[in-house]
Amino acid sequence: MMSGAEGFFAHLASGATTACRAWAVTRRDGMVLGFTDHDQDLGFEGITFRASSGMTARALQQTTGLAVDNSEAMGALSDAAVTEGDLLAGRYDGAEVRTWAVNWARVEDRVLQFRGTLGEIVRSGGAFQAELRGLAEALNQPQGRAYQRSCAAVLGDHECRFDLSQPGYAAERAVEVVIERRLFRFASFPGFDERWFERGRMVVLSGASAGAIGVIKNDRIGPSGREIELWQALGPEVAVGDLVRFEAGCDRRADTCREKFHNFMNFRGFPHIPGEDWLTSFPSSGDVNDGGSLRR
């Protein structure tokens, strides 16, 4: 007896079909969730595809060549499946998605229709809508370097190569005071200069919001202690006692790379590019016009 894609196509050719769709989502934290538009749960490849999730998907558009496949998935936010807290924490950002057409009466007969990632996710009225991006989406990204004074790398990435685990560049603290999920206050936070963490990251390490990341806007030391403010409030709630990690900030200037991180060998900018004033300059009898270097 045929199975797999051949079995599924033979089932479709029979005229009377028992077909449905199933899709698996692998989140950034490794958790795999299964959904189906059938009225009963299905199981294959070690995944249970839940029928009670309320998930649906629009028609999939697929093309030949390097054109980008696209579709959309929609569903209700619920405690049992996709929760608002997980969406706000970014656990579904870039998650892998696989979609099958399957014979629910014989799940061995199925065909993989789509494999890609989740794109933009929109929440509204207790529901969500997620863009599905095909594998060719990765080829649709801008390539090459930008020639600019500031560094093009992200602190700690494969181009920057700086190790943030070195002493003096990160600190882990239990939350003492949190205001509107954006402002964090600590009575005692020694060992780091004022503004040391500005432009850096705050990563939640424990609690219900573990994995959430915020970008630091301000880092000030005052009479009441240290106050660290994020640019934007974290989506999920952060409770007092949760462990968070603060990472040093980088403004991507050459001087900062050299003096703060001692990493100028990996600086990915072009600090000696002439500015706009040089582009509009003209020869003058009072200048030295010998064709030599502009930087003396």
Secondary structure, DSSP 8 states (H G I E B T S, - for coil): ---HHHHHHHHHHTSS--EEEEEEEE-TTS-EEEEESSSS-EEETTEEEESTT--EE---B--STT---EEEEEEE--SSSS-HHHHHTTTTTT-EEEEEEEETTSTTSEEEEEEEEEEEEEEETTEEEEEEEEGGGGGGS--S----SS--S-TTSTTT---TTSTTSEEEEE--EEETTTEEEES---SS-TTTTTT-EEEE-SSTTTT-EEEEEEEEEETTEEEEEESS--SS---TT-EEEEE------HHHHHHTS--GGG--S-TTS--HHHHT----TTS--SS--S--
